[in-house]
């Protein structure tokens, strides 16, 4: 990493995410990941291995 590389997390509709990507330009983006709906369990019902 350097001062010119950042990790950004965004949430919102696909239209809003697409608008953000277009506004900064795809040449500036190294990687994008869209996970869709996710969930993280908390408390006593957490899956354990």
RALINUR-V924211 format. One line per field, one symbol per residue. ss: DSSP state (2 for helix, 1 for strand, 0 for the rest). psi: psi as a letter, one per 20 degrees, with the letter a starting at -180 (. if undefined). burial: 1 if it has 9 or more other ideal C-beta (glycine too) atoms within 8 Angstrom, else 0. Layout:
ss: ???
psi: ???
burial: ???
This chain:
ss: 0000000000000222222222220222000000000000002220000
psi: qrijpqpppqqarhggghggghhiphhiphqqpoibprqpqqbijppq.
burial: 0000000000000001100110000000100000000000000000000
